[in-house]
Amino acid sequence: MTIRRGFPEIATCTLAWGSIGVIVKNVTLGAAPIVFFRLSLGMLVVLAWLAWRRRLHTLRPDRRPVLLVLSGFVLAVHWVTLFEGFKRLDVAPTILIVFLGPVLMAVGAPFVLRERLRPVAVLALALAFGGIALITVPDISDIDGLGVLSALASAVLFAVLLLVGKLLAPHYAPSALVVWQLGVAAVLVSPALASASASQVGRAFPLLLLLGAGFTGMLGILFWRAIGALEAQQLGVMFYLEPASAVLYAWWLLGEQPTALTLAGGALVVAAGLVIIFGDRAAVGAPSGLPEPIPAKETST
């Protein structure tokens, strides 16, 4: 049974990103400096990779440049509101609210991208969101109003970022999208660097390098390949692998024992992923609302 292009890439990204919470717990820096280094190191490593391959010309903003720069602004504000939500709320309610984003993206896709809303996608999204609810709701305690608003803003911006990315993907190589988005976002959050000391940065640098160069830069290329290859509804379901895998990483690396409800929720998320990958056979090979990314952007010159 053939797996459609894009599913392995997005699964790799989301399963790896599920470990970010564990990594951040071991970084002795504030949230904003961590975001800055994640952005800037990710941008630099991809920029160096493009220079080594003599493909810097792919960075030319010759198609929809305003939308390209706007996507970097959206990314920056999305991450700032996400971390503000984590600061003011427990992890569980923050995850539950922020991961409304994929649902909002799937709902918006028929209007923005002209995608047909298919029953199998609705079923898979319902399974995935139900699974995350089982994982997070039992741990919700006190709720901070500003924290809820921050998490809701992050969810909306998550959906906007992905829909904008789908509009840009046919015109730019994945590596170019990574450089532009991370570069613009890094400039926006750069004032946060003033709150970090050199000694703190030095101690945290190995983990910052992993977050920036590996999880944000190189995996960002895989991420945008998946964005160009899959429909928004399919992507929305696959994103739920990230919070579900975070539970397993916390169990494995931090000794945080999951409850029976947590395991049941994780099983629902996995089931949703299988439904969206294998359940909609008619979608495989069918044209989506937008053309595939231009192959010439990915070839060496």
DRENVEXBA-733760 format. One record per residue (C-alpha): residue number from 0; residue in three letters; chain; x, y, z. Coordinates in steps of 0.25 Angstrom, whole numbers. Layout:
# residues N
+-----+-----+---+-------+-------+-------+
!   k !   r ! c !     X !     Y !     Z !
+-----+-----+---+-------+-------+-------+
! NUM ! ala ! A !     X !     Y !     Z !
...
+-----+-----+---+-------+-------+-------+
***
This chain:
# residues 301
+-----+-----+---+-------+-------+-------+
!   k !   r ! c !     X !     Y !     Z !
+-----+-----+---+-------+-------+-------+
!   0 ! met ! A !     0 !     0 !     0 !
!   1 ! thr ! A !     6 !    13 !    -5 !
!   2 ! ile ! A !     7 !    25 !     5 !
!   3 ! arg ! A !     5 !    38 !    -1 !
!   4 ! arg ! A !    17 !    48 !    -2 !
!   5 ! gly ! A !    17 !    57 !    10 !
!   6 ! phe ! A !    12 !    48 !    20 !
!   7 ! pro ! A !    25 !    43 !    24 !
!   8 ! glu ! A !    31 !    57 !    25 !
!   9 ! ile ! A !    20 !    63 !    34 !
!  10 ! ala ! A !    20 !    50 !    43 !
!  11 ! thr ! A !    35 !    52 !    44 !
!  12 ! cys ! A !    34 !    67 !    48 !
!  13 ! thr ! A !    22 !    65 !    58 !
!  14 ! leu ! A !    28 !    53 !    65 !
!  15 ! ala ! A !    42 !    60 !    67 !
!  16 ! trp ! A !    35 !    73 !    71 !
!  17 ! gly ! A !    28 !    66 !    82 !
!  18 ! ser ! A !    41 !    65 !    90 !
!  19 ! ile ! A !    43 !    81 !    90 !
!  20 ! gly ! A !    36 !    82 !   103 !
!  21 ! val ! A !    46 !    72 !   109 !
!  22 ! ile ! A !    57 !    80 !   103 !
!  23 ! val ! A !    52 !    94 !   108 !
!  24 ! lys ! A !    51 !    89 !   122 !
!  25 ! asn ! A !    66 !    87 !   122 !
!  26 ! val ! A !    69 !   101 !   116 !
!  27 ! thr ! A !    72 !   112 !   127 !
!  28 ! leu ! A !    67 !   123 !   118 !
!  29 ! gly ! A !    54 !   131 !   118 !
!  30 ! ala ! A !    44 !   128 !   107 !
!  31 ! ala ! A !    47 !   140 !    98 !
!  32 ! pro ! A !    62 !   137 !    97 !
!  33 ! ile ! A !    59 !   123 !    94 !
!  34 ! val ! A !    50 !   127 !    82 !
!  35 ! phe ! A !    60 !   136 !    77 !
!  36 ! phe ! A !    71 !   126 !    76 !
!  37 ! arg ! A !    62 !   116 !    71 !
!  38 ! leu ! A !    58 !   125 !    60 !
!  39 ! ser ! A !    72 !   131 !    57 !
!  40 ! leu ! A !    80 !   118 !    57 !
!  41 ! gly ! A !    70 !   111 !    49 !
!  42 ! met ! A !    71 !   122 !    38 !
!  43 ! leu ! A !    86 !   122 !    38 !
!  44 ! val ! A !    88 !   107 !    36 !
!  45 ! val ! A !    78 !   107 !    25 !
!  46 ! leu ! A !    84 !   119 !    19 !
!  47 ! ala ! A !    98 !   113 !    20 !
!  48 ! trp ! A !    93 !   100 !    13 !
!  49 ! leu ! A !    87 !   108 !     1 !
!  50 ! ala ! A !   100 !   116 !     0 !
!  51 ! trp ! A !   108 !   103 !     0 !
!  52 ! arg ! A !    99 !    97 !   -11 !
!  53 ! arg ! A !   100 !   110 !   -19 !
!  54 ! arg ! A !    85 !   112 !   -18 !
!  55 ! leu ! A !    84 !   126 !   -12 !
!  56 ! his ! A !    76 !   131 !   -24 !
!  57 ! thr ! A !    64 !   123 !   -19 !
!  58 ! leu ! A !    62 !   133 !    -8 !
!  59 ! arg ! A !    58 !   144 !   -18 !
!  60 ! pro ! A !    44 !   149 !   -14 !
!  61 ! asp ! A !    39 !   150 !   -28 !
!  62 ! arg ! A !    25 !   144 !   -25 !
!  63 ! arg ! A !    15 !   149 !   -14 !
!  64 ! pro ! A !    26 !   157 !    -6 !
!  65 ! val ! A !    17 !   164 !     3 !
!  66 ! leu ! A !    10 !   150 !     7 !
!  67 ! leu ! A !    24 !   144 !     9 !
!  68 ! val ! A !    28 !   155 !    19 !
!  69 ! leu ! A !    15 !   155 !    26 !
!  70 ! ser ! A !    17 !   140 !    28 !
!  71 ! gly ! A !    29 !   143 !    37 !
!  72 ! phe ! A !    21 !   153 !    45 !
!  73 ! val ! A !    10 !   143 !    47 !
!  74 ! leu ! A !    21 !   132 !    52 !
!  75 ! ala ! A !    27 !   142 !    62 !
!  76 ! val ! A !    14 !   146 !    68 !
!  77 ! his ! A !     9 !   132 !    68 !
!  78 ! trp ! A !    21 !   127 !    76 !
!  79 ! val ! A !    21 !   139 !    86 !
!  80 ! thr ! A !     6 !   137 !    89 !
!  81 ! leu ! A !     9 !   122 !    90 !
!  82 ! phe ! A !    20 !   124 !   101 !
!  83 ! glu ! A !    11 !   134 !   108 !
!  84 ! gly ! A !     0 !   123 !   109 !
!  85 ! phe ! A !    10 !   113 !   114 !
!  86 ! lys ! A !    14 !   124 !   125 !
!  87 ! arg ! A !     0 !   127 !   129 !
!  88 ! leu ! A !    -7 !   114 !   128 !
!  89 ! asp ! A !    -3 !    99 !   131 !
!  90 ! val ! A !     2 !    91 !   119 !
!  91 ! ala ! A !   -11 !    83 !   118 !
!  92 ! pro ! A !   -21 !    95 !   115 !
!  93 ! thr ! A !   -10 !   102 !   106 !
!  94 ! ile ! A !    -9 !    90 !    97 !
!  95 ! leu ! A !   -24 !    88 !    97 !
!  96 ! ile ! A !   -26 !   102 !    93 !
!  97 ! val ! A !   -15 !   104 !    83 !
!  98 ! phe ! A !   -18 !    91 !    76 !
!  99 ! leu ! A !   -31 !    97 !    72 !
! 100 ! gly ! A !   -22 !   102 !    61 !
! 101 ! pro ! A !   -22 !    90 !    52 !
! 102 ! val ! A !   -37 !    90 !    53 !
! 103 ! leu ! A !   -38 !   104 !    49 !
! 104 ! met ! A !   -29 !   102 !    37 !
! 105 ! ala ! A !   -37 !    90 !    32 !
! 106 ! val ! A !   -50 !    99 !    33 !
! 107 ! gly ! A !   -44 !   110 !    26 !
! 108 ! ala ! A !   -37 !   102 !    15 !
! 109 ! pro ! A !   -50 !   101 !     6 !
! 110 ! phe ! A !   -51 !   116 !     6 !
! 111 ! val ! A !   -36 !   120 !     5 !
! 112 ! leu ! A !   -31 !   109 !    -3 !
! 113 ! arg ! A !   -43 !   103 !   -10 !
! 114 ! glu ! A !   -41 !    90 !    -4 !
! 115 ! arg ! A !   -54 !    81 !    -3 !
! 116 ! leu ! A !   -57 !    77 !    12 !
! 117 ! arg ! A !   -58 !    62 !    12 !
! 118 ! pro ! A !   -65 !    54 !    22 !
! 119 ! val ! A !   -52 !    45 !    25 !
! 120 ! ala ! A !   -45 !    58 !    29 !
! 121 ! val ! A !   -56 !    62 !    38 !
! 122 ! leu ! A !   -56 !    49 !    45 !
! 123 ! ala ! A !   -41 !    49 !    46 !
! 124 ! leu ! A !   -41 !    63 !    52 !
! 125 ! ala ! A !   -52 !    59 !    62 !
! 126 ! leu ! A !   -44 !    47 !    66 !
! 127 ! ala ! A !   -31 !    55 !    68 !
! 128 ! phe ! A !   -37 !    66 !    76 !
! 129 ! gly ! A !   -44 !    56 !    84 !
! 130 ! gly ! A !   -31 !    49 !    87 !
! 131 ! ile ! A !   -25 !    62 !    91 !
! 132 ! ala ! A !   -36 !    66 !   100 !
! 133 ! leu ! A !   -35 !    52 !   108 !
! 134 ! ile ! A !   -20 !    55 !   109 !
! 135 ! thr ! A !   -21 !    69 !   114 !
! 136 ! val ! A !   -35 !    72 !   121 !
! 137 ! pro ! A !   -33 !    64 !   134 !
! 138 ! asp ! A !   -20 !    72 !   137 !
! 139 ! ile ! A !   -27 !    86 !   136 !
! 140 ! ser ! A !   -28 !    94 !   149 !
! 141 ! asp ! A !   -28 !   109 !   150 !
! 142 ! ile ! A !   -30 !   117 !   137 !
! 143 ! asp ! A !   -24 !   131 !   135 !
! 144 ! gly ! A !   -32 !   140 !   126 !
! 145 ! leu ! A !   -20 !   146 !   119 !
! 146 ! gly ! A !   -14 !   132 !   117 !
! 147 ! val ! A !   -27 !   127 !   110 !
! 148 ! leu ! A !   -27 !   139 !   101 !
! 149 ! ser ! A !   -12 !   137 !    98 !
! 150 ! ala ! A !   -14 !   122 !    95 !
! 151 ! leu ! A !   -26 !   125 !    86 !
! 152 ! ala ! A !   -18 !   136 !    78 !
! 153 ! ser ! A !    -7 !   126 !    76 !
! 154 ! ala ! A !   -18 !   115 !    71 !
! 155 ! val ! A !   -23 !   125 !    61 !
! 156 ! leu ! A !    -9 !   130 !    56 !
! 157 ! phe ! A !    -5 !   115 !    55 !
! 158 ! ala ! A !   -17 !   113 !    45 !
! 159 ! val ! A !   -14 !   126 !    38 !
! 160 ! leu ! A !     1 !   122 !    37 !
! 161 ! leu ! A !    -2 !   109 !    30 !
! 162 ! leu ! A !   -12 !   114 !    21 !
! 163 ! val ! A !    -3 !   125 !    16 !
! 164 ! gly ! A !     8 !   115 !    15 !
! 165 ! lys ! A !    -1 !   107 !     6 !
! 166 ! leu ! A !    -2 !   119 !    -3 !
! 167 ! leu ! A !    13 !   121 !    -3 !
! 168 ! ala ! A !    17 !   107 !    -5 !
! 169 ! pro ! A !    15 !   106 !   -20 !
! 170 ! his ! A !    24 !   118 !   -23 !
! 171 ! tyr ! A !    36 !   116 !   -13 !
! 172 ! ala ! A !    45 !   104 !   -10 !
! 173 ! pro ! A !    43 !    99 !     4 !
! 174 ! ser ! A !    57 !   104 !     8 !
! 175 ! ala ! A !    54 !   118 !     3 !
! 176 ! leu ! A !    41 !   119 !    12 !
! 177 ! val ! A !    49 !   114 !    24 !
! 178 ! val ! A !    59 !   125 !    22 !
! 179 ! trp ! A !    49 !   136 !    20 !
! 180 ! gln ! A !    40 !   133 !    31 !
! 181 ! leu ! A !    51 !   130 !    41 !
! 182 ! gly ! A !    58 !   142 !    37 !
! 183 ! val ! A !    47 !   152 !    38 !
! 184 ! ala ! A !    42 !   146 !    51 !
! 185 ! ala ! A !    56 !   146 !    57 !
! 186 ! val ! A !    57 !   161 !    55 !
! 187 ! leu ! A !    44 !   164 !    61 !
! 188 ! val ! A !    48 !   156 !    74 !
! 189 ! ser ! A !    62 !   161 !    75 !
! 190 ! pro ! A !    60 !   171 !    86 !
! 191 ! ala ! A !    58 !   159 !    95 !
! 192 ! leu ! A !    72 !   156 !    94 !
! 193 ! ala ! A !    75 !   167 !   104 !
! 194 ! ser ! A !    69 !   159 !   115 !
! 195 ! ala ! A !    79 !   147 !   114 !
! 196 ! ser ! A !    94 !   147 !   119 !
! 197 ! ala ! A !   105 !   142 !   112 !
! 198 ! ser ! A !   108 !   131 !   122 !
! 199 ! gln ! A !    93 !   126 !   121 !
! 200 ! val ! A !    94 !   126 !   106 !
! 201 ! gly ! A !   107 !   118 !   107 !
! 202 ! arg ! A !   102 !   107 !   116 !
! 203 ! ala ! A !    89 !   106 !   108 !
! 204 ! phe ! A !    96 !   106 !    94 !
! 205 ! pro ! A !    96 !    91 !    91 !
! 206 ! leu ! A !    81 !    90 !    93 !
! 207 ! leu ! A !    79 !   103 !    86 !
! 208 ! leu ! A !    87 !    98 !    74 !
! 209 ! leu ! A !    78 !    85 !    74 !
! 210 ! leu ! A !    65 !    93 !    75 !
! 211 ! gly ! A !    70 !   104 !    64 !
! 212 ! ala ! A !    78 !    96 !    54 !
! 213 ! gly ! A !    72 !    83 !    55 !
! 214 ! phe ! A !    57 !    84 !    59 !
! 215 ! thr ! A !    54 !    98 !    53 !
! 216 ! gly ! A !    64 !    99 !    41 !
! 217 ! met ! A !    66 !    85 !    35 !
! 218 ! leu ! A !    52 !    80 !    39 !
! 219 ! gly ! A !    46 !    93 !    35 !
! 220 ! ile ! A !    50 !    88 !    20 !
! 221 ! leu ! A !    43 !    75 !    22 !
! 222 ! phe ! A !    31 !    82 !    28 !
! 223 ! trp ! A !    29 !    92 !    16 !
! 224 ! arg ! A !    31 !    80 !     6 !
! 225 ! ala ! A !    19 !    73 !    14 !
! 226 ! ile ! A !    11 !    87 !    13 !
! 227 ! gly ! A !    13 !    87 !    -2 !
! 228 ! ala ! A !     9 !    72 !    -4 !
! 229 ! leu ! A !    -3 !    70 !     5 !
! 230 ! glu ! A !   -17 !    77 !     7 !
! 231 ! ala ! A !   -19 !    85 !    19 !
! 232 ! gln ! A !   -29 !    75 !    25 !
! 233 ! gln ! A !   -19 !    64 !    24 !
! 234 ! leu ! A !    -9 !    73 !    30 !
! 235 ! gly ! A !   -18 !    77 !    41 !
! 236 ! val ! A !   -20 !    63 !    46 !
! 237 ! met ! A !    -5 !    59 !    45 !
! 238 ! phe ! A !    -1 !    71 !    54 !
! 239 ! tyr ! A !    -8 !    64 !    66 !
! 240 ! leu ! A !     4 !    54 !    66 !
! 241 ! glu ! A !    12 !    65 !    73 !
! 242 ! pro ! A !     5 !    67 !    86 !
! 243 ! ala ! A !     2 !    52 !    87 !
! 244 ! ser ! A !    16 !    49 !    85 !
! 245 ! ala ! A !    20 !    59 !    95 !
! 246 ! val ! A !    13 !    50 !   106 !
! 247 ! leu ! A !    22 !    39 !   102 !
! 248 ! tyr ! A !    35 !    47 !   103 !
! 249 ! ala ! A !    31 !    52 !   116 !
! 250 ! trp ! A !    28 !    38 !   121 !
! 251 ! trp ! A !    41 !    33 !   115 !
! 252 ! leu ! A !    51 !    44 !   119 !
! 253 ! leu ! A !    44 !    51 !   130 !
! 254 ! gly ! A !    37 !    40 !   137 !
! 255 ! glu ! A !    23 !    46 !   136 !
! 256 ! gln ! A !    14 !    34 !   137 !
! 257 ! pro ! A !     2 !    35 !   127 !
! 258 ! thr ! A !   -12 !    32 !   132 !
! 259 ! ala ! A !   -21 !    22 !   126 !
! 260 ! leu ! A !   -29 !    34 !   119 !
! 261 ! thr ! A !   -16 !    39 !   114 !
! 262 ! leu ! A !   -12 !    26 !   107 !
! 263 ! ala ! A !   -27 !    25 !   102 !
! 264 ! gly ! A !   -25 !    39 !    96 !
! 265 ! gly ! A !   -12 !    36 !    90 !
! 266 ! ala ! A !   -18 !    24 !    83 !
! 267 ! leu ! A !   -29 !    32 !    77 !
! 268 ! val ! A !   -19 !    42 !    71 !
! 269 ! val ! A !   -12 !    30 !    65 !
! 270 ! ala ! A !   -25 !    25 !    60 !
! 271 ! ala ! A !   -28 !    38 !    54 !
! 272 ! gly ! A !   -14 !    38 !    47 !
! 273 ! leu ! A !   -17 !    25 !    41 !
! 274 ! val ! A !   -31 !    29 !    36 !
! 275 ! ile ! A !   -26 !    41 !    29 !
! 276 ! ile ! A !   -14 !    34 !    22 !
! 277 ! phe ! A !   -21 !    21 !    18 !
! 278 ! gly ! A !   -36 !    24 !    19 !
! 279 ! asp ! A !   -37 !    34 !     7 !
! 280 ! arg ! A !   -32 !    26 !    -4 !
! 281 ! ala ! A !   -39 !    34 !   -14 !
! 282 ! ala ! A !   -31 !    46 !   -10 !
! 283 ! val ! A !   -18 !    40 !   -14 !
! 284 ! gly ! A !   -14 !    45 !   -27 !
! 285 ! ala ! A !   -26 !    55 !   -28 !
! 286 ! pro ! A !   -23 !    69 !   -31 !
! 287 ! ser ! A !   -24 !    79 !   -19 !
! 288 ! gly ! A !   -28 !    93 !   -19 !
! 289 ! leu ! A !   -14 !    98 !   -22 !
! 290 ! pro ! A !    -3 !    92 !   -31 !
! 291 ! glu ! A !     9 !    85 !   -26 !
! 292 ! pro ! A !    22 !    93 !   -23 !
! 293 ! ile ! A !    30 !    96 !   -35 !
! 294 ! pro ! A !    41 !    85 !   -37 !
! 295 ! ala ! A !    51 !    94 !   -43 !
! 296 ! lys ! A !    53 !   101 !   -30 !
! 297 ! glu ! A !    58 !    89 !   -23 !
! 298 ! thr ! A !    69 !    85 !   -34 !
! 299 ! ser ! A !    83 !    88 !   -33 !
! 300 ! thr ! A !    89 !    99 !   -43 !
+-----+-----+---+-------+-------+-------+
***
